[in-house]
Amino acid sequence: MNQSSHQTTSRPKLVIRAEELGSILGDYIRIVDLRPDSVISNDFIPGAIRLGYGQLTRKIGHAEGMLPDHKALTALISDLGIDADTRVVAYDENSGIRATRLLWTLLTCSHHNVALLDGGIEAWKAARLPVQSTPANPTPKPYSCTIDESTAAGMDYVMDSLHNSDRCILDVRSREEYAGIDIRAKRGGHIPSAHHYEWKNVLDTRKQLRNPDKLRSELLEAGVDPSLEIVPYCQSNRRSAHMFHILKWLGYPRVRAYQGSWSEWGNSASTPIET
């Protein structure tokens, strides 16, 4: 995909290509590597720091993937060497499924100067850009975390959305999970009225983002209308955080990720479901 095809009306730019990142490395860019330990092979983008995915989540009851509390979030961002002026670029092995959880977290903390490295480390290496054998060690910076309530939805909000024509609930799990065949909670199925569009449909065979105009067309065909507020969910707000980022990149103005997702909804005795 050429660079012009990645342009959208969203500002600041939420997706960056490897060649562009390689040309702007510097002190005010914090690059964060979220690959799991199992795929690390001494090949870090220069200046990148490591972050374990588990530091971005906590479990509350059955609900997995919830945000850490305010104190923990503030400490986490500070320890990453991020301040209000820092541009943050996150990557993982390729798809962005872990990287976008960090970016959603930062956006929820009102830090908007963020971007996903399209295609992750694989795209970086395919572009023959330099790597280093070890991650960098950040110097902590003071950070004030202000929560933006408009990026996340709780169970009550989703329940209210069932009868709100201005909202679109979007299930981004697999078709089998949506249909209640692949059950990962006490109950299987999906939230009533939820539209379905699997998160990985946004990726091509290289695990890079597909043409944005084609994605907008597919999403609209799936009932994901940009005039509505979109509420994506998955199992634990990993896939839905990815979809949150992609929808914002595509220019959807109102998106809220359901934090508890199916780990909360499917384990509750009081929530309605469909199969």
C-alpha positions as CSV (number, residue, x, y, z in Angstrom):
1,M,0.0,0.0,0.0
2,N,1.4,3.4,-0.9
3,Q,1.7,6.1,1.7
4,S,-1.1,8.3,0.2
5,S,-3.6,5.5,0.8
6,H,-3.0,5.7,4.5
7,Q,-4.1,9.3,4.8
8,T,-7.3,10.1,6.6
9,T,-9.0,13.1,8.1
10,S,-8.0,11.9,11.6
11,R,-5.4,14.1,13.3
12,P,-2.9,13.5,14.6
13,K,-2.0,10.6,12.3
14,L,-2.7,7.3,14.0
15,V,-0.8,4.9,11.8
16,I,2.7,5.3,10.6
17,R,4.7,3.2,8.0
18,A,8.1,1.8,8.7
19,E,9.9,4.0,6.2
20,E,8.4,7.2,7.6
21,L,9.2,6.2,11.2
22,G,12.8,5.4,10.2
23,S,13.2,9.0,8.9
24,I,12.0,10.7,12.1
25,L,13.6,8.8,14.9
26,G,14.5,11.2,17.7
27,D,14.3,12.3,21.3
28,Y,10.6,13.3,21.2
29,I,9.5,9.9,19.9
30,R,9.0,7.1,22.3
31,I,8.9,3.7,20.5
32,V,7.4,0.9,22.6
33,D,7.8,-2.8,21.7
34,L,4.9,-5.0,22.9
35,R,5.9,-8.3,21.4
36,P,5.6,-11.3,23.7
37,D,8.9,-12.8,25.0
38,S,8.4,-15.9,22.8
39,V,9.0,-14.0,19.6
40,I,11.8,-11.6,20.7
41,S,15.1,-12.4,18.9
42,N,17.5,-9.4,19.6
43,D,15.9,-7.3,16.9
44,F,14.6,-4.0,18.4
45,I,13.9,-0.8,16.6
46,P,16.6,1.7,17.6
47,G,15.5,3.4,20.8
48,A,12.6,1.1,21.4
49,I,11.7,0.1,25.0
50,R,10.0,-3.1,26.1
51,L,6.6,-3.2,27.7
52,G,4.8,-6.4,28.9
53,Y,1.1,-6.6,27.8
54,G,0.1,-7.6,31.3
55,Q,1.1,-4.2,32.6
56,L,-1.8,-2.7,30.6
57,T,-4.6,-4.7,32.2
58,R,-6.2,-5.9,35.4
59,K,-9.0,-8.3,36.2
60,I,-12.1,-7.2,38.2
61,G,-14.4,-10.1,39.0
62,H,-14.8,-12.0,35.7
63,A,-13.9,-9.0,33.6
64,E,-10.5,-9.4,32.1
65,G,-8.6,-6.6,30.3
66,M,-9.8,-3.8,32.5
67,L,-7.7,-0.6,32.8
68,P,-5.3,-0.4,35.8
69,D,-6.3,2.2,38.4
70,H,-5.4,5.8,38.0
71,K,-2.3,5.6,40.2
72,A,-1.0,2.6,38.3
73,L,-1.7,4.2,35.0
74,T,0.1,7.4,35.9
75,A,3.2,5.4,37.2
76,L,3.2,3.2,34.1
77,I,3.2,6.1,31.6
78,S,5.8,8.0,33.7
79,D,8.1,5.0,33.8
80,L,7.9,4.7,30.0
81,G,9.6,8.1,29.8
82,I,6.5,9.7,28.3
83,D,5.5,13.3,29.0
84,A,2.8,15.5,27.5
85,D,5.0,16.4,24.5
86,T,6.1,12.8,23.6
87,R,4.9,11.2,20.4
88,V,4.4,7.5,21.1
89,V,4.7,4.8,18.4
90,A,3.9,1.3,19.4
91,Y,4.5,-2.0,17.6
92,D,4.4,-5.7,18.1
93,E,5.4,-8.6,15.8
94,N,3.0,-7.6,12.9
95,S,-0.7,-7.2,13.4
96,G,-0.8,-4.5,16.1
97,I,-3.1,-6.5,18.4
98,R,-0.9,-5.8,21.4
99,A,0.4,-2.4,20.4
100,T,-3.0,-0.9,20.0
101,R,-4.0,-1.8,23.5
102,L,-1.2,0.5,24.7
103,L,-2.4,3.2,22.3
104,W,-6.0,2.9,23.5
105,T,-4.8,3.2,27.1
106,L,-2.9,6.4,26.2
107,L,-5.9,7.8,24.4
108,T,-8.0,7.0,27.4
109,C,-5.4,9.0,29.5
110,S,-5.9,11.9,27.1
111,H,-2.5,11.4,25.4
112,H,-3.5,11.8,21.7
113,N,-0.1,12.0,20.0
114,V,0.1,8.2,19.3
115,A,0.6,6.0,16.3
116,L,0.6,2.3,15.4
117,L,3.6,1.0,13.3
118,D,1.8,-0.6,10.4
119,G,3.0,-4.2,10.1
120,G,5.2,-4.1,13.2
121,I,8.7,-5.3,13.4
122,E,8.2,-7.5,10.4
123,A,7.5,-4.5,8.2
124,W,10.4,-2.7,9.7
125,K,12.8,-5.5,8.8
126,A,11.2,-5.9,5.4
127,A,12.1,-2.3,4.7
128,R,15.8,-3.2,5.6
129,L,15.8,-0.6,8.4
130,P,18.4,-0.9,11.2
131,V,17.8,-2.9,14.4
132,Q,19.7,-3.1,17.7
133,S,20.2,-6.2,19.9
134,T,18.8,-4.8,23.2
135,P,16.0,-2.4,24.2
136,A,16.6,1.0,25.5
137,N,16.2,2.0,29.1
138,P,13.8,4.9,29.5
139,T,14.3,7.8,32.0
140,P,11.0,8.3,33.9
141,K,9.3,11.7,33.3
142,P,6.5,13.4,35.3
143,Y,3.1,12.7,33.8
144,S,-0.4,13.8,34.7
145,C,-3.0,11.3,33.7
146,T,-6.5,12.7,32.9
147,I,-9.0,10.1,32.1
148,D,-11.1,10.6,28.9
149,E,-14.4,8.9,29.7
150,S,-15.5,8.9,26.0
151,T,-13.1,6.1,25.0
152,A,-14.5,3.3,27.2
153,A,-17.9,1.7,27.9
154,G,-19.0,-0.3,30.9
155,M,-21.7,-3.0,31.2
156,D,-24.4,-0.5,32.1
157,Y,-23.5,1.7,29.1
158,V,-23.7,-1.3,26.7
159,M,-27.0,-2.4,28.3
160,D,-28.4,1.0,27.6
161,S,-27.0,0.8,24.0
162,L,-29.3,-2.1,23.3
163,H,-32.2,0.3,23.0
164,N,-30.3,3.4,21.7
165,S,-30.6,3.9,17.9
166,D,-27.6,6.3,18.0
167,R,-25.2,3.5,19.0
168,C,-23.9,0.5,17.1
169,I,-22.6,-2.5,19.1
170,L,-19.8,-4.2,17.1
171,D,-18.6,-7.8,17.9
172,V,-15.1,-8.1,16.5
173,R,-14.5,-11.7,17.6
174,S,-14.5,-14.7,15.4
175,R,-17.7,-15.9,13.7
176,E,-17.6,-19.0,15.9
177,E,-17.5,-16.9,19.1
178,Y,-20.3,-14.7,17.8
179,A,-22.5,-17.7,17.0
180,G,-21.9,-19.4,20.4
181,I,-19.9,-22.3,19.0
182,D,-16.6,-21.2,20.5
183,I,-17.5,-20.5,24.1
184,R,-15.0,-18.7,26.3
185,A,-17.2,-17.8,29.3
186,K,-20.1,-19.4,31.2
187,R,-22.3,-18.6,28.2
188,G,-21.7,-18.3,24.5
189,G,-23.2,-16.1,21.9
190,H,-23.2,-12.4,21.3
191,I,-24.8,-9.2,22.7
192,P,-28.3,-8.7,21.2
193,S,-28.3,-6.4,18.1
194,A,-24.5,-6.6,17.8
195,H,-23.2,-6.4,14.3
196,H,-20.2,-8.6,13.4
197,Y,-17.0,-7.7,11.7
198,E,-13.9,-9.7,12.7
199,W,-11.0,-7.6,13.7
200,K,-8.4,-9.4,11.5
201,N,-10.4,-8.5,8.4
202,V,-8.6,-5.1,8.4
203,L,-5.3,-6.9,7.7
204,D,-3.8,-8.2,4.5
205,T,-1.7,-11.3,4.1
206,R,1.4,-9.5,5.4
207,K,-0.6,-8.5,8.6
208,Q,-0.5,-4.8,7.4
209,L,-3.6,-2.6,7.1
210,R,-5.7,-2.9,4.0
211,N,-6.8,0.0,1.9
212,P,-8.8,2.4,4.1
213,D,-11.5,3.1,1.5
214,K,-12.2,-0.6,1.1
215,L,-12.4,-1.0,4.9
216,R,-14.9,1.8,5.2
217,S,-17.0,0.2,2.5
218,E,-16.9,-3.2,4.2
219,L,-17.7,-1.8,7.6
220,L,-20.6,0.2,6.3
221,E,-21.9,-3.0,4.6
222,A,-21.6,-4.8,7.9
223,G,-23.8,-2.1,9.5
224,V,-21.0,0.0,11.1
225,D,-22.3,3.4,10.3
226,P,-19.9,6.3,10.9
227,S,-22.8,8.6,11.9
228,L,-23.4,6.3,15.0
229,E,-21.3,5.8,18.1
230,I,-19.6,2.5,17.7
231,V,-19.1,0.2,20.7
232,P,-16.7,-2.6,19.8
233,Y,-16.1,-5.6,22.1
234,C,-14.3,-8.9,22.0
235,Q,-13.3,-11.2,24.9
236,S,-11.0,-9.0,27.0
237,N,-10.7,-5.7,25.1
238,R,-7.6,-6.7,23.2
239,R,-9.2,-7.2,19.8
240,S,-11.7,-4.4,20.4
241,A,-9.0,-2.0,21.4
242,H,-7.4,-2.8,18.0
243,M,-10.7,-2.1,16.3
244,F,-11.1,1.1,18.3
245,H,-7.8,2.4,16.9
246,I,-8.6,1.4,13.4
247,L,-12.0,3.0,13.5
248,K,-10.5,6.2,14.7
249,W,-7.8,6.0,12.0
250,L,-10.6,5.6,9.4
251,G,-12.3,8.7,10.7
252,Y,-15.1,7.3,12.8
253,P,-15.6,10.2,15.3
254,R,-17.3,8.4,18.2
255,V,-15.9,5.0,19.4
256,R,-16.0,3.4,22.8
257,A,-14.4,0.1,23.6
258,Y,-16.3,-2.1,26.0
259,Q,-13.7,-2.8,28.6
260,G,-15.2,-6.0,30.2
261,S,-16.2,-7.4,26.8
262,W,-17.5,-11.0,26.7
263,S,-15.5,-12.0,29.8
264,E,-17.9,-9.8,31.7
265,W,-21.0,-10.0,29.6
266,G,-20.9,-13.8,29.0
267,N,-20.2,-14.6,32.7
268,S,-23.1,-12.5,34.0
269,A,-26.4,-14.2,34.8
270,S,-28.3,-11.0,34.2
271,T,-27.2,-10.0,30.7
272,P,-29.2,-10.9,27.6
273,I,-27.5,-12.9,24.8
274,E,-28.3,-14.2,21.3
275,T,-26.8,-17.1,19.3
